[in-house]
Amino acid sequence: MSSKPTRAEIQNPSTHYGASRASTRHFATQRVTGALNVVFTLFLVWLVVSLAGADTAGKLALVRHPVVALGLALLVVSVAIHMRNGMRDVIEDYFDKGEHSLAMLLNNLFVGIVVLGALGALAKIVFWG
């Protein structure tokens, strides 16, 4: 089978393109993280409004609060998963098979670095002020 499907393969309803479970999981994950990100956006707006005009000690105290810190950590993870899945869609659409695996590796590395950096910064604020 060539890298691009033929017209006959596309028109054949029994033709399968990849693993159905992975595609379903990807679809569901993208929708769930998208919905969660809407809720987290409201949380983030509340946080920014609460931090406005506060002194440094007040800002640290608010971010160090366990509920706020947990909310920020979940926000980082949810946005990272959503970003990774969205970039995966773009990579699958615009890259050939030879470049696909390298692009996915770079995508995963970038998302991992962003998550580690953000969660590390948050942990530093929460545990060490």
C-alpha positions as CSV (number, residue, x, y, z in Angstrom):
1,M,0.0,0.0,0.0
2,S,1.4,3.4,-0.9
3,S,1.7,6.3,1.5
4,K,-1.3,8.0,0.0
5,P,-4.6,6.0,-0.4
6,T,-6.0,5.6,-3.8
7,R,-9.5,6.8,-4.8
8,A,-10.7,3.2,-4.7
9,E,-9.4,2.7,-1.1
10,I,-11.0,5.9,0.0
11,Q,-14.4,4.9,-1.5
12,N,-14.3,1.4,0.0
13,P,-16.1,1.6,3.4
14,S,-14.2,-1.4,4.7
15,T,-10.9,0.3,4.4
16,H,-9.3,1.1,7.8
17,Y,-7.0,3.9,8.5
18,G,-5.0,3.2,11.7
19,A,-6.1,1.9,15.0
20,S,-9.7,2.6,15.9
21,R,-9.2,2.5,19.6
22,A,-6.4,5.1,19.5
23,S,-8.5,7.3,17.2
24,T,-11.5,7.1,19.5
25,R,-9.3,7.8,22.6
26,H,-7.7,10.8,20.8
27,F,-11.2,12.2,19.8
28,A,-12.5,11.8,23.3
29,T,-9.4,13.2,25.0
30,Q,-9.5,16.3,22.7
31,R,-13.1,17.0,23.5
32,V,-12.7,16.4,27.3
33,T,-9.6,18.6,27.6
34,G,-11.3,21.3,25.4
35,A,-14.3,21.4,27.8
36,L,-12.0,21.3,30.9
37,N,-10.0,24.2,29.4
38,V,-13.1,26.3,29.3
39,V,-13.6,25.8,33.0
40,F,-9.9,26.4,33.7
41,T,-10.2,29.6,31.7
42,L,-12.8,30.9,34.2
43,F,-10.5,29.8,37.0
44,L,-7.6,31.6,35.4
45,V,-9.6,34.8,34.9
46,W,-10.6,34.7,38.6
47,L,-6.9,34.2,39.6
48,V,-5.7,37.1,37.5
49,V,-8.4,39.4,38.9
50,S,-7.6,38.2,42.4
51,L,-3.8,38.9,41.9
52,A,-4.4,42.4,40.5
53,G,-3.3,45.0,42.9
54,A,-2.0,42.6,45.5
55,D,1.5,42.9,46.9
56,T,4.1,40.2,46.4
57,A,3.4,38.4,49.7
58,G,-0.3,38.4,48.9
59,K,0.3,36.9,45.4
60,L,2.5,34.2,46.8
61,A,0.0,33.4,49.5
62,L,-2.8,33.0,47.0
63,V,-0.7,30.8,44.6
64,R,0.5,28.7,47.5
65,H,-3.0,27.9,48.6
66,P,-3.5,24.1,48.0
67,V,-6.7,24.5,46.0
68,V,-5.2,27.2,43.7
69,A,-2.0,25.3,43.3
70,L,-3.8,22.1,42.4
71,G,-6.0,24.1,39.9
72,L,-2.9,25.6,38.3
73,A,-1.3,22.2,38.0
74,L,-4.4,20.6,36.5
75,L,-4.6,23.6,34.1
76,V,-1.0,23.0,32.9
77,V,-1.6,19.3,32.4
78,S,-4.9,19.7,30.6
79,V,-3.6,22.5,28.3
80,A,-0.5,20.4,27.5
81,I,-2.5,17.3,26.6
82,H,-4.8,19.4,24.4
83,M,-1.8,21.1,22.8
84,R,-0.1,17.8,22.1
85,N,-3.3,16.3,20.5
86,G,-3.9,19.4,18.4
87,M,-0.4,19.4,17.1
88,R,-0.7,15.7,16.4
89,D,-3.6,16.4,14.1
90,V,-1.6,19.1,12.3
91,I,1.4,16.7,12.0
92,E,-0.7,13.9,10.6
93,D,-2.3,16.2,8.0
94,Y,0.8,17.9,6.8
95,F,3.8,15.6,7.2
96,D,4.7,12.5,5.2
97,K,5.4,9.2,6.9
98,G,9.1,9.7,6.9
99,E,8.9,13.0,8.6
100,H,5.9,12.1,10.8
101,S,7.8,10.2,13.5
102,L,10.4,12.9,13.9
103,A,7.8,15.6,14.1
104,M,5.8,13.6,16.7
105,L,9.0,13.0,18.7
106,L,9.7,16.8,18.7
107,N,6.1,17.5,19.6
108,N,6.2,15.1,22.6
109,L,9.6,16.5,23.7
110,F,8.3,20.1,23.5
111,V,5.2,19.3,25.4
112,G,7.2,17.4,28.0
113,I,9.6,20.3,28.5
114,V,6.8,22.8,28.8
115,V,5.0,20.6,31.4
116,L,8.1,20.0,33.4
117,G,9.1,23.7,33.4
118,A,5.6,24.9,34.4
119,L,5.1,22.3,37.1
120,G,8.6,22.8,38.4
121,A,8.0,26.6,38.7
122,L,4.7,25.9,40.4
123,A,6.3,23.5,42.8
124,K,9.1,26.0,43.6
125,I,6.5,28.6,44.5
126,V,4.3,26.3,46.5
127,F,7.0,24.5,48.5
128,W,9.8,27.1,48.7
129,G,8.0,30.4,48.2
